């Protein structure tokens, strides 16, 4: 079937992978995606979570390429693949019934890519359609929309060029009138960060919401006939725990309140586990049943406290931000650093400045050549930050996602052309660690002397909703994130919002709640920014090790003279003055960076002195003036692996091939004169032999 959405989409549910619970052969233009859903209908896990795994995989052959790297086979997923997997997971997870515990795998394979299709939008649409027609009992298919912004206003599902040249990248997914997930960032254009006001953001979201409603309804009507019979969900095998929950609330409420209060200081569940063991021993009950009952009682207690009393577990008001402390340049031999603490969440963010050679090389599926990532944000979440005894290993999906959010929040305000790496080490965590990364990262950039338009702060918002009653929370901690209905992270400067990430757990929120949350987030953000501004005034830079950068311009076609033959000249300059040099062949910009202004000044003067010499004109010599059989005495100009270049009598060089030299058992050295004869002078090349 072909649907007339924005750009024709084709869905075939019977073409391939028919043994999967659900599958689709999705096509839009020249892009083809295979999405499949596999579920173990007989197995039910005992843990209290949804065992869903999503994998988005791009095949190199989809764009007529070999996999990059030494191993010519797809292996480790790229950051883009990991982040796209997260986008799909975060959209589809809220659709599953709350009691669903069957292991489920969603695979999304890009088989063909035309270079134009928005892969993240199409991948979600394909995955959602395969899930909807599968045997899993779901009521709605979801869809995604991207919104850009140009000079004339918002653009629905912009082309790759429109997105690249625009000011906004807003990705929204949902179904009917419900928004499930939002990813948003502003794009730097014309030396402007282009932050959005809260009102402008609401307008863009409303535009996307209308398109989502129209498309998802069209999907449901079109896909319904292809839907497979659903299987009956097998519930957790534990006996009814409502009685134990009542017991906890009646006899152990004080103990539960103490545990909740303790959880307000840590993301760990140690206190709950201790209470479960106590009740199990005193009442002769199974620990597992007791723990589940306590979990339910805790959720109810936390939510009722907020909705009915307007009080949070740590006694804050709904709009209060936890106490903040800031220290800058705590690491004397780092270019810039900031230790940012908000409540029990602590991030050490470190900035390192580099040159072009330090940029991260990457290649997207549609790229014709590798690209350079000049601004990197790496987020690390070691187990000790939440008191867990676990090995520190490679970053996982969550760490990549949080680092990406930090990058999106800060990048549009970055006006410095140097390569910059930010590393966020989470030393203590109790919610909002990604927003602590944004705050600490902005100050670390300022401490390292990186040029930024404005300081950027971030705050995580939450929502508790029961029927028509709701409460919006500012600066949520781990407990509120776990028991709440929304995780809404907003980052920006005093001028507006630069990045946003929202995940909804209850099936969508109204425009009114969204607007309220944005305005309440602004209050929190402005409070945090005021503290950051005060801290920024006290920054003492590590000048002794801080690289400085100077740019100047030369004629673009003279850049090659700075590089020299085989890079010889530029290497000599770098070694002589201890600087790094980045060159832009397009506009002739020369960026010199190093420690100490004297080195920069000397290297700049040296480069300019090189270019003061008149530009050598390469007059082409007609080598056909040397007839076959001509004998002459010429100097050996240069020895190479394949022979020697001999200076010709009236200008130019001729090649004496290595085999001619070996045939005469000759041993040549550069500078000596030898007798030669011209063998040929075709295609403006002269071939010689020894006499």
C-alpha positions as CSV (number, residue, x, y, z in Angstrom):
1,X,0.0,0.0,0.0
2,X,1.1,3.6,-0.7
3,X,0.1,6.4,1.7
4,X,-0.1,10.0,0.6
5,X,1.8,11.5,3.5
6,X,4.4,14.2,3.1
7,X,6.3,12.3,0.5
8,X,4.8,9.0,-0.6
9,X,5.4,6.1,1.8
10,X,4.9,2.5,0.8
11,X,4.3,-0.3,3.4
12,X,4.3,-4.0,2.5
13,X,3.5,-6.3,5.4
14,X,3.8,-9.6,3.6
15,X,6.8,-9.3,1.4
16,X,9.6,-10.4,3.7
17,X,10.4,-11.7,7.2
18,X,6.9,-13.3,7.5
19,X,8.0,-15.6,10.4
20,X,8.4,-12.5,12.6
21,X,5.5,-11.4,14.8
22,X,5.3,-8.4,12.5
23,X,7.4,-7.0,9.7
24,X,7.2,-4.3,7.0
25,X,9.1,-3.6,3.8
26,X,9.0,0.3,4.0
27,X,9.9,2.4,1.0
28,X,10.1,6.2,0.5
29,X,11.7,7.4,-2.7
30,X,14.9,5.3,-3.1
31,X,15.1,4.5,0.6
32,X,14.1,1.0,1.8
33,X,13.8,-0.1,5.4
34,X,13.0,-3.5,6.8
35,X,11.5,-3.3,10.3
36,X,10.6,-6.5,12.2
37,X,9.2,-7.4,15.6
38,X,9.9,-10.7,17.4
39,X,8.3,-11.6,20.7
40,X,8.5,-14.6,23.0
41,X,4.8,-15.2,23.7
42,X,5.4,-18.0,26.1
43,X,8.1,-16.4,28.3
44,X,7.3,-13.9,31.0
45,X,10.2,-12.3,33.0
46,X,9.9,-11.9,36.8
47,X,11.4,-8.4,36.9
48,X,9.2,-5.3,37.1
49,X,10.2,-3.7,33.8
50,X,9.4,-4.0,30.0
51,X,12.0,-6.3,28.3
52,X,12.1,-4.3,25.0
53,X,15.2,-4.1,22.8
54,X,15.4,-1.9,19.8
55,X,18.2,-2.0,17.2
56,X,18.6,0.4,14.3
57,X,21.2,-0.8,11.9
58,X,22.5,0.9,8.7
59,X,23.9,-1.5,6.0
60,X,26.9,0.0,4.2
61,X,25.6,-1.4,0.9
62,X,22.5,0.7,1.3
63,X,24.5,3.6,-0.2
64,X,26.9,1.5,-2.4
65,X,29.7,1.6,0.2
66,X,32.1,-0.7,2.0
67,X,32.1,-0.4,5.8
68,X,34.8,2.0,6.9
69,X,37.7,0.8,9.0
70,X,40.0,-2.2,8.9
71,X,37.2,-4.8,9.2
72,X,35.0,-4.7,6.2
73,X,31.9,-5.9,7.9
74,X,29.2,-4.0,10.0
75,X,30.1,-4.4,13.7
76,X,29.9,-1.7,16.4
77,X,27.0,0.7,15.9
78,X,27.8,4.3,15.1
79,X,26.7,7.0,17.4
80,X,23.9,7.9,14.9
81,X,22.7,4.3,14.9
82,X,22.7,4.2,18.7
83,X,20.9,7.6,19.1
84,X,18.3,6.5,16.5
85,X,17.7,3.3,18.4
86,X,17.0,5.3,21.5
87,X,14.6,7.6,19.7
88,X,12.6,4.6,18.5
89,X,12.7,2.9,21.9
90,X,11.6,6.0,23.8
91,X,8.6,6.5,21.4
92,X,7.3,2.9,21.4
93,X,7.9,1.9,25.0
94,X,5.0,3.9,26.4
95,X,2.6,2.1,24.0
96,X,2.9,-1.3,25.7
97,X,0.4,-2.3,28.4
98,X,1.7,-1.7,31.9
99,X,1.6,-5.5,32.7
100,X,3.5,-6.6,29.6
101,X,6.6,-8.7,30.5
102,X,7.3,-10.7,27.3
103,X,10.8,-10.3,25.8
104,X,10.5,-8.3,22.6
105,X,13.0,-7.3,19.9
106,X,12.5,-4.6,17.3
107,X,15.0,-4.6,14.5
108,X,15.2,-1.8,11.9
109,X,17.5,-2.4,9.0
110,X,18.3,0.3,6.4
111,X,18.7,-1.6,3.1
112,X,18.8,1.2,0.6
113,X,19.3,5.0,1.1
114,X,18.8,7.7,-1.5
115,X,20.5,10.4,0.4
116,X,17.4,12.5,0.7
117,X,15.1,10.6,3.1
118,X,15.0,11.6,6.8
119,X,16.2,8.2,8.2
120,X,15.1,8.9,11.8
121,X,11.6,9.8,10.8
122,X,11.2,6.9,8.4
123,X,12.9,4.4,10.7
124,X,10.3,5.2,13.5
125,X,7.4,5.1,11.0
126,X,8.6,1.7,9.8
127,X,9.1,0.3,13.3
128,X,5.8,1.6,14.5
129,X,3.9,0.1,11.6
130,X,5.6,-3.4,12.1
131,X,4.7,-3.2,15.8
132,X,1.1,-2.2,15.2
133,X,0.4,-5.1,12.8
134,X,2.2,-7.6,15.0
135,X,0.5,-10.0,17.4
136,X,1.2,-7.7,20.4
137,X,-2.0,-6.1,21.6
138,X,-1.5,-2.4,20.8
139,X,-4.2,0.2,20.0
140,X,-2.4,2.8,17.9
141,X,0.5,3.3,15.4
142,X,2.8,6.2,16.0
143,X,4.6,8.4,13.6
144,X,7.3,11.1,13.6
145,X,7.6,14.6,12.2
146,X,10.6,16.9,11.9
147,X,10.2,20.7,11.9
148,X,12.8,23.1,10.7
149,X,12.9,26.9,10.5
150,X,14.0,29.1,7.6
151,X,13.8,32.8,6.9
152,X,10.1,32.5,6.1
153,X,9.1,30.5,9.1
154,X,8.7,26.9,10.2
155,X,9.1,24.1,7.7
156,X,7.4,20.7,8.1
157,X,9.7,17.8,7.3
158,X,12.4,19.9,5.7
159,X,14.9,18.5,3.2
160,X,18.4,17.7,4.2
161,X,19.6,21.0,2.7
162,X,16.8,23.1,4.4
163,X,17.6,21.5,7.7
164,X,21.4,22.1,7.4
165,X,20.8,25.8,6.4
166,X,18.0,26.4,8.9
167,X,17.8,27.5,12.5
168,X,15.9,24.7,14.1
169,X,15.9,20.9,14.3
170,X,12.7,19.7,16.1
171,X,11.8,16.0,16.1
172,X,8.5,14.9,17.6
173,X,6.7,11.6,17.7
174,X,3.3,10.6,18.9
175,X,-0.1,9.4,17.8
176,X,-3.4,11.2,17.3
177,X,-3.5,14.1,19.7
178,X,-0.8,12.6,22.0
179,X,2.9,13.6,22.0
180,X,5.2,10.9,23.2
181,X,8.7,12.2,22.7
182,X,10.4,15.5,21.7
183,X,14.1,16.1,20.6
184,X,14.9,19.7,19.8
185,X,18.0,21.9,19.2
186,X,18.6,25.3,17.6
187,X,21.2,25.6,14.8
188,X,23.8,28.3,14.7
189,X,23.5,30.5,11.6
190,X,24.8,34.0,10.7
191,X,26.7,34.2,14.0
192,X,23.5,33.7,16.0
193,X,22.5,30.9,18.3
194,X,18.8,31.3,17.2
195,X,17.3,30.3,20.6
196,X,13.5,30.0,20.6
197,X,11.2,31.7,23.0
198,X,8.8,29.4,24.9
199,X,5.9,30.8,22.8
200,X,7.7,30.1,19.5
201,X,8.5,26.6,20.7
202,X,4.8,25.9,21.5
203,X,3.9,27.1,18.0
204,X,6.4,24.7,16.4
205,X,5.1,21.8,18.5
206,X,1.5,22.6,17.6
207,X,2.4,22.5,13.9
208,X,4.0,19.1,14.3
209,X,1.2,17.8,16.5
210,X,-1.4,18.5,13.7
211,X,0.6,16.6,11.2
212,X,1.1,13.7,13.6
213,X,-2.7,13.5,14.3
214,X,-3.4,13.4,10.5
215,X,-0.7,10.9,9.7
216,X,-1.3,8.5,12.6
217,X,-5.0,8.3,11.9
218,X,-4.3,7.6,8.2
219,X,-1.9,4.9,9.4
220,X,-4.4,3.2,11.6
221,X,-7.1,3.1,9.0
222,X,-4.7,1.7,6.4
223,X,-2.9,-0.8,8.6
224,X,-5.9,-2.2,10.5
225,X,-6.7,-4.9,7.8
226,X,-3.1,-6.2,8.0
227,X,-3.1,-6.5,11.8
228,X,-2.5,-10.1,13.1
229,X,-4.6,-11.7,15.8
230,X,-3.2,-10.6,19.2
231,X,-2.0,-13.1,21.9
232,X,-3.2,-13.0,25.5
233,X,-0.7,-11.3,27.8
234,X,0.6,-13.5,30.5
235,X,0.8,-11.6,33.8
236,X,3.3,-11.9,36.5
237,X,2.9,-15.3,38.3
238,X,3.1,-13.8,41.8
239,X,-0.1,-14.0,43.9
240,X,-2.1,-10.9,44.6
241,X,-0.1,-8.3,46.5
242,X,-2.8,-5.8,47.3
243,X,-3.2,-7.2,50.9
244,X,0.5,-6.8,51.5
245,X,0.4,-3.2,50.2
246,X,-2.5,-2.5,52.7
247,X,-0.4,-4.0,55.4
248,X,2.6,-1.8,54.5
249,X,0.4,1.4,54.5
250,X,-1.3,0.5,57.8
251,X,1.6,-0.8,60.0
252,X,4.8,0.3,58.3
253,X,3.9,3.8,56.9
254,X,6.5,5.5,59.2
255,X,9.2,3.2,58.0
256,X,8.1,3.7,54.4
257,X,8.2,7.5,54.9
258,X,11.8,7.3,56.2
259,X,12.8,5.1,53.3
260,X,11.3,7.6,50.9
261,X,13.1,10.5,52.6
262,X,16.4,8.5,52.3
263,X,15.7,7.9,48.6
264,X,15.4,11.7,48.2
265,X,19.2,11.7,48.8
266,X,20.2,8.8,46.6
267,X,19.1,6.9,43.5
268,X,19.8,3.6,45.3
269,X,17.0,1.4,46.7
270,X,18.9,0.1,49.7
271,X,16.4,1.5,52.3
272,X,13.4,-0.1,50.5
273,X,15.2,-3.5,50.3
274,X,16.0,-3.3,54.1
275,X,12.3,-2.5,54.8
276,X,11.2,-5.4,52.6
277,X,13.5,-7.8,54.4
278,X,12.2,-6.5,57.8
279,X,8.5,-7.0,56.8
280,X,9.1,-10.4,55.2
281,X,10.8,-11.7,58.4
282,X,8.3,-10.2,60.9
283,X,5.2,-11.3,58.9
284,X,6.6,-14.6,57.4
285,X,6.1,-13.4,53.8
286,X,8.1,-13.9,50.6
287,X,10.6,-11.1,50.1
288,X,9.8,-10.7,46.4
289,X,6.1,-10.2,47.1
290,X,6.8,-7.7,49.9
291,X,9.2,-5.7,47.8
292,X,6.7,-5.3,44.9
293,X,4.0,-4.3,47.4
294,X,6.4,-1.7,48.9
295,X,7.2,-0.4,45.4
296,X,3.5,0.2,44.8
297,X,2.9,1.8,48.2
298,X,6.0,4.0,47.7
299,X,4.7,5.2,44.3
300,X,1.3,6.0,45.7
301,X,2.8,7.8,48.8
302,X,5.1,10.0,46.7
303,X,2.4,11.0,44.2
304,X,-0.2,11.7,46.9
305,X,2.3,13.8,48.9
306,X,2.9,16.0,45.8
307,X,-0.7,16.3,44.5
308,X,-2.5,16.6,47.9
309,X,0.1,18.4,50.0
310,X,2.2,20.2,47.4
311,X,5.2,18.7,49.2
312,X,8.1,16.7,47.8
313,X,10.1,14.0,49.5
314,X,13.0,16.4,50.3
315,X,10.5,19.0,51.6
316,X,11.0,21.3,48.6
317,X,8.2,23.3,47.0
318,X,7.1,22.3,43.5
319,X,9.1,25.1,41.8
320,X,12.2,25.0,44.0
321,X,15.6,24.2,42.7
322,X,18.0,22.2,44.9
323,X,21.0,24.1,46.5
324,X,23.7,24.7,43.9
325,X,27.5,25.0,44.5
326,X,30.0,25.9,41.7
327,X,33.8,25.7,41.6
328,X,35.7,26.6,38.4
329,X,39.2,25.5,37.3
330,X,39.6,22.9,40.0
331,X,42.0,21.1,37.8
332,X,45.2,23.2,37.5
333,X,46.6,21.4,34.4
334,X,43.3,21.2,32.4
335,X,42.5,24.0,30.0
336,X,39.2,24.6,31.8
337,X,37.1,22.8,34.4
338,X,34.0,23.2,36.5
339,X,32.7,21.2,39.5
340,X,29.0,21.7,39.4
341,X,26.8,20.4,42.2
342,X,23.0,20.6,42.5
343,X,21.6,18.7,45.5
344,X,23.1,15.2,45.4
345,X,24.0,15.4,41.7
346,X,27.6,16.4,41.0
347,X,29.4,16.7,37.7
348,X,33.0,17.5,37.0
349,X,33.1,18.9,33.5
350,X,36.5,19.4,31.8
351,X,37.3,21.3,28.5
352,X,40.2,20.6,26.3
353,X,41.1,22.8,23.3
354,X,42.8,21.5,20.2
355,X,43.5,22.0,16.5
356,X,42.1,20.5,13.3
357,X,44.1,17.3,13.8
358,X,42.2,16.6,17.0
359,X,38.7,16.7,15.4
360,X,36.7,13.4,15.4
361,X,36.4,11.9,11.9
362,X,33.1,10.3,11.2
363,X,31.1,9.3,8.1
364,X,27.3,9.1,7.8
365,X,25.6,6.7,5.4
366,X,24.8,9.4,2.8
367,X,28.2,11.2,3.1
368,X,30.4,11.3,0.0
369,X,33.5,11.9,2.2
370,X,34.3,11.7,6.0
371,X,33.3,14.8,8.0
372,X,34.9,16.3,11.1
373,X,33.3,16.8,14.5
374,X,34.8,19.9,16.0
375,X,32.8,20.0,19.2
376,X,32.5,16.9,21.3
377,X,30.7,16.2,24.6
378,X,31.5,12.9,26.3
379,X,29.4,11.9,29.3
380,X,30.6,9.2,31.8
381,X,28.4,7.7,34.5
382,X,30.5,5.4,36.7
383,X,28.8,3.0,39.1
384,X,30.2,4.8,42.2
385,X,28.2,7.9,41.4
386,X,25.1,6.0,42.8
387,X,27.1,3.8,45.2
388,X,27.2,0.7,43.0
389,X,30.2,-1.6,42.8
390,X,30.6,-2.0,39.1
391,X,33.4,-1.8,36.5
392,X,33.9,1.3,34.5
393,X,33.7,0.3,30.9
394,X,32.8,1.6,27.4
395,X,29.9,4.1,27.3
396,X,26.4,2.7,26.8
397,X,23.4,4.0,25.1
398,X,22.3,6.2,28.0
399,X,25.8,7.8,28.2
400,X,25.9,8.5,24.5
401,X,22.4,10.0,24.7
402,X,23.2,12.3,27.6
403,X,26.4,13.4,25.9
404,X,24.5,14.2,22.7
405,X,21.9,16.2,24.7
406,X,24.7,18.2,26.3
407,X,26.2,18.9,22.9
408,X,22.9,20.0,21.4
409,X,22.3,22.4,24.3
410,X,25.7,24.1,24.1
411,X,26.8,23.9,20.4
412,X,24.6,26.7,19.0
413,X,26.1,29.2,21.4
414,X,29.7,28.2,20.5
415,X,31.4,30.9,18.3
416,X,34.9,29.6,18.7
417,X,36.4,27.9,15.6
418,X,38.8,25.7,17.6
419,X,38.2,22.0,18.2
420,X,36.8,21.5,21.7
421,X,36.2,18.4,23.8
422,X,34.1,18.5,26.9
423,X,34.1,15.5,29.2
424,X,31.5,15.2,32.0
425,X,32.4,12.9,34.8
426,X,29.3,12.3,37.0
427,X,30.7,11.9,40.5
428,X,27.4,11.7,42.3
429,X,23.9,11.3,40.9
430,X,20.4,11.8,42.1
431,X,18.6,13.0,39.0
432,X,19.3,15.7,36.3
433,X,22.9,14.7,35.7
434,X,22.6,15.6,32.0
435,X,21.5,19.1,32.9
436,X,24.3,19.3,35.4
437,X,26.6,18.5,32.4
438,X,25.1,21.4,30.5
439,X,25.6,23.9,33.3
440,X,29.1,22.6,34.2
441,X,30.0,22.4,30.5
442,X,29.0,26.0,29.8
443,X,31.2,27.2,32.7
444,X,34.1,24.9,31.8
445,X,34.0,26.5,28.3
446,X,34.1,30.0,29.8
447,X,36.9,28.9,32.1
448,X,39.0,27.7,29.2
449,X,38.6,31.0,27.2
450,X,36.4,29.5,24.5
451,X,34.3,32.1,22.8
452,X,30.6,31.6,23.5
453,X,27.6,34.0,23.0
454,X,26.0,33.3,26.4
455,X,26.1,30.9,29.4
456,X,23.7,28.0,29.0
457,X,21.9,26.3,31.9
458,X,19.6,23.2,31.9
459,X,16.8,22.0,34.2
460,X,14.9,18.8,34.3
461,X,11.1,19.1,34.8
462,X,8.7,16.4,36.0
463,X,4.9,15.8,36.0
464,X,2.6,14.0,38.4
465,X,-0.9,13.5,36.9
466,X,-4.0,11.7,38.2
467,X,-7.1,12.3,36.1
468,X,-7.5,16.1,35.7
469,X,-5.3,16.8,38.7
470,X,-1.6,17.5,38.0
471,X,1.5,19.0,39.4
472,X,4.6,20.2,37.5
473,X,7.9,19.8,39.3
474,X,11.1,21.8,38.8
475,X,14.6,20.1,39.1
476,X,13.4,16.5,39.6
477,X,15.5,14.0,41.6
478,X,15.8,10.3,40.8
479,X,12.8,9.3,42.9
480,X,10.5,11.8,41.1
481,X,11.8,10.7,37.7
482,X,11.0,7.1,38.5
483,X,7.5,7.7,39.9
484,X,6.6,10.6,37.7
485,X,4.8,10.7,34.3
486,X,7.2,12.9,32.4
487,X,10.9,13.6,32.0
488,X,11.2,17.0,30.4
489,X,14.7,18.5,30.1
490,X,15.0,22.1,28.9
491,X,18.3,24.0,28.3
492,X,19.0,27.4,27.1
493,X,20.4,30.9,27.7
494,X,18.8,34.1,29.0
495,X,17.6,34.6,25.4
496,X,15.7,31.4,25.0
497,X,15.7,27.6,24.6
498,X,18.6,26.0,22.8
499,X,17.7,22.3,23.4
500,X,14.9,20.2,24.7
501,X,14.2,16.6,25.4
502,X,10.9,15.2,26.5
503,X,9.7,11.7,27.3
504,X,6.1,11.0,28.3
505,X,5.1,7.9,30.2
506,X,1.3,8.4,30.3
507,X,0.4,8.6,26.6
508,X,0.6,12.3,25.9
509,X,0.1,15.7,27.5
510,X,-2.1,18.7,26.6
511,X,-0.7,21.9,25.1
512,X,-1.7,23.7,28.3
513,X,0.5,21.5,30.5
514,X,3.3,21.7,28.0
515,X,3.2,25.5,28.0
516,X,3.1,25.6,31.8
517,X,6.1,23.3,32.0
518,X,8.1,25.4,29.6
519,X,7.3,28.6,31.5
520,X,8.1,27.0,34.8
521,X,11.3,25.6,33.4
522,X,12.3,29.2,32.3
523,X,11.9,30.4,35.9
524,X,14.3,27.6,37.1
525,X,16.7,28.2,34.2
526,X,16.9,31.9,34.9
527,X,17.6,31.2,38.6
528,X,20.4,28.8,37.8
529,X,21.9,31.2,35.2
530,X,22.0,34.0,37.8
531,X,24.2,31.8,40.0
532,X,26.3,30.8,37.1
533,X,26.9,34.4,36.1
534,X,28.2,35.2,39.6
535,X,30.5,32.2,39.4
536,X,31.8,33.2,36.0
537,X,32.9,36.5,37.3
538,X,35.3,34.8,39.7
539,X,37.0,32.5,37.1
540,X,40.8,32.5,37.2
541,X,42.1,31.1,34.0
542,X,45.0,28.6,33.8
543,X,46.9,31.0,31.6
544,X,50.2,29.1,32.0
545,X,48.9,26.2,30.0
546,X,46.0,27.8,28.1
547,X,46.5,27.8,24.3
548,X,45.6,31.0,22.5
549,X,44.6,31.3,18.9
550,X,45.1,34.0,16.2
551,X,43.6,34.0,12.8
552,X,44.7,35.9,9.7
553,X,44.0,35.6,6.0
554,X,46.2,35.1,2.9
555,X,45.3,34.6,-0.7
556,X,43.6,31.1,-0.9
557,X,45.9,29.9,-3.8
558,X,49.0,30.6,-1.7
559,X,48.0,28.2,1.1
560,X,50.0,25.5,-0.8
561,X,53.1,27.6,-0.2
562,X,52.6,27.4,3.5
563,X,52.1,23.7,3.3
564,X,55.2,23.1,1.1
565,X,56.1,20.0,-0.9
566,X,54.8,17.0,1.0
567,X,53.9,19.2,4.0
568,X,57.6,20.0,4.6
569,X,57.2,23.8,5.2
570,X,54.3,23.6,7.6
571,X,56.0,20.8,9.6
572,X,59.1,23.0,9.9
573,X,57.0,25.9,11.2
574,X,55.2,23.7,13.7
575,X,58.4,22.2,15.0
576,X,60.3,25.5,15.1
577,X,57.7,27.6,17.0
578,X,55.8,24.8,18.9
579,X,52.4,25.8,17.5
580,X,49.6,24.1,15.7
581,X,48.4,25.5,12.4
582,X,45.0,25.0,10.7
583,X,44.5,26.1,7.1
584,X,41.3,26.8,5.2
585,X,41.9,26.4,1.5
586,X,38.5,27.9,0.6
587,X,38.9,31.3,2.2
588,X,42.6,31.5,2.9
589,X,42.2,31.6,6.7
590,X,45.3,30.6,8.7
591,X,44.7,29.8,12.4
592,X,47.8,29.5,14.6
593,X,47.4,28.4,18.2
594,X,49.9,27.7,20.9
595,X,50.9,28.6,24.4
596,X,52.2,32.2,24.7
597,X,51.5,35.2,22.5
598,X,55.2,35.5,21.5
599,X,55.3,32.1,19.8
600,X,52.1,33.0,17.9
601,X,53.5,36.4,16.8
602,X,56.8,34.9,15.7
603,X,55.1,32.1,13.7
604,X,52.7,34.5,12.0
605,X,55.6,36.9,11.0
606,X,57.5,33.9,9.7
607,X,54.5,32.7,7.5
608,X,53.9,36.2,6.2
609,X,57.6,36.6,5.3
610,X,57.5,33.4,3.3
611,X,54.6,34.8,1.3
612,X,56.4,38.2,0.7
613,X,58.5,36.5,-2.0
614,X,56.9,37.0,-5.4
615,X,54.7,34.1,-6.4
616,X,56.6,31.8,-8.7
617,X,55.0,31.5,-12.1
618,X,55.1,28.0,-13.6
619,X,55.6,28.6,-17.3
620,X,54.8,25.4,-19.1
621,X,57.7,24.3,-21.4
622,X,56.9,22.5,-24.7
623,X,59.0,19.4,-24.4
624,X,58.4,18.3,-28.0
625,X,61.3,20.6,-28.9
626,X,63.6,17.7,-27.9
627,X,63.7,15.4,-31.0
628,X,64.2,11.6,-30.7
629,X,67.9,10.8,-30.9
630,X,69.1,14.1,-29.5
631,X,72.3,13.7,-27.4
632,X,73.2,16.1,-24.6
633,X,75.0,16.3,-21.3
634,X,72.6,16.9,-18.4
635,X,72.7,17.2,-14.6
636,X,71.0,14.6,-12.4
637,X,68.4,16.7,-10.7
638,X,66.6,14.2,-8.4
639,X,66.9,10.5,-7.7
640,X,63.6,8.6,-7.1
641,X,62.6,5.0,-6.6
642,X,61.7,4.5,-10.3
643,X,64.7,6.3,-11.8
644,X,66.2,9.8,-12.1
645,X,65.1,13.2,-13.4
646,X,67.7,14.8,-15.7
647,X,67.8,18.5,-16.4
648,X,67.2,19.2,-20.1
649,X,69.3,21.8,-22.0
650,X,66.5,24.3,-22.7
651,X,64.5,23.7,-19.5
652,X,62.3,21.0,-18.1
653,X,63.2,17.5,-16.9
654,X,63.4,14.1,-18.6
655,X,63.0,10.7,-17.0
656,X,65.8,8.2,-17.0
657,X,64.0,5.0,-15.9
658,X,65.6,2.7,-13.3
659,X,65.8,-0.2,-15.8
660,X,67.9,1.9,-18.2
661,X,70.3,2.7,-15.3
662,X,70.5,-1.0,-14.3
663,X,71.0,-2.1,-17.9
664,X,74.2,0.0,-18.0
665,X,75.2,-0.9,-14.5
666,X,75.4,2.8,-13.7
667,X,75.5,4.3,-10.3
668,X,74.2,7.9,-10.2
669,X,74.2,10.6,-7.6
670,X,72.3,13.9,-7.5
671,X,74.3,16.8,-9.0
672,X,76.6,14.8,-11.3
673,X,76.5,15.3,-15.1
674,X,75.9,12.4,-17.5
675,X,75.6,11.8,-21.2
676,X,72.0,11.1,-22.3
677,X,70.0,10.5,-25.5
678,X,66.3,11.3,-26.0
679,X,64.2,8.1,-26.7
680,X,60.8,9.9,-27.1
681,X,59.0,13.2,-26.3
682,X,55.4,12.2,-26.5
683,X,52.5,13.6,-24.4
684,X,54.9,16.4,-23.2
685,X,57.1,13.8,-21.4
686,X,60.7,13.1,-22.3
687,X,62.1,9.6,-21.9
688,X,65.9,9.2,-21.8
689,X,68.6,6.6,-22.0
690,X,72.2,6.6,-21.0
691,X,74.8,6.9,-23.8
